[in-house]
Amino acid sequence: MLLIANRKAKFDYEFIDKYSAGIVLSGSEVKAIRDGRATLVDAFCYISNGELFIKNFNISTTNSFFGHDPNRDKKLLLKSKEITKIKNSLDKHLTIVPIGIHANDRNKIKCEIAVAKGKKNYDKREAIKKKDIDRELSKAY
């Protein structure tokens, strides 16, 4: 079940590999995500000391006594083999982009990330043209 989507990432990047990673969260952060009070607009991932983190993943606070820091860097949980594979692909001028936040079948919150290559402006224009053509064809039938 998709809780939060990063729709702009699909427009700005071409996805090469996708991974599903766990996130280290506090209880109030989990509650805020389930309520839909989080955003992935400017979020990105980075590797530090062999660990994967997500930065600028904003989770709004509630008015409760037990709050959290809305902009802290959150640790993503992946196997070390997957992290080294991602790290090796970053040498090829690729980036790690969060695609969305979803709940798996055991109701655990996961972050879907992708190793991606940035699109150029002409690639974005082609994507817009293709979307318009598909929309016109679907209206015709």
SULDA-V56865 format. One record per residue. N is the residue number from 0. NEAR is the number of other C-alpha atoms within 8 Angstrom. Layout:
{{N/NEAR} {N/NEAR}}
This chain:
{{0/5} {1/8} {2/11} {3/12} {4/9} {5/12} {6/7} {7/7} {8/10} {9/10} {10/9} {11/9} {12/10} {13/10} {14/10} {15/8} {16/7} {17/9} {18/7} {19/8} {20/11} {21/10} {22/11} {23/8} {24/7} {25/7} {26/6} {27/11} {28/12} {29/10} {30/8} {31/14} {32/12} {33/8} {34/6} {35/8} {36/9} {37/11} {38/9} {39/13} {40/7} {41/6} {42/11} {43/11} {44/12} {45/9} {46/9} {47/7} {48/4} {49/8} {50/9} {51/13} {52/12} {53/14} {54/12} {55/11} {56/17} {57/9} {58/12} {59/9} {60/11} {61/7} {62/5} {63/5} {64/4} {65/5} {66/9} {67/8} {68/6} {69/9} {70/9} {71/8} {72/9} {73/11} {74/10} {75/13} {76/9} {77/9} {78/6} {79/7} {80/6} {81/8} {82/12} {83/9} {84/8} {85/9} {86/9} {87/8} {88/10} {89/9} {90/7} {91/6} {92/7} {93/11} {94/10} {95/11} {96/12} {97/15} {98/13} {99/13} {100/12} {101/12} {102/12} {103/9} {104/5} {105/5} {106/6} {107/7} {108/11} {109/12} {110/14} {111/13} {112/13} {113/13} {114/14} {115/13} {116/11} {117/9} {118/9} {119/6} {120/6} {121/6} {122/8} {123/11} {124/8} {125/8} {126/9} {127/8} {128/8} {129/8} {130/8} {131/8} {132/8} {133/8} {134/8} {135/8} {136/8} {137/7} {138/6} {139/5} {140/4}}
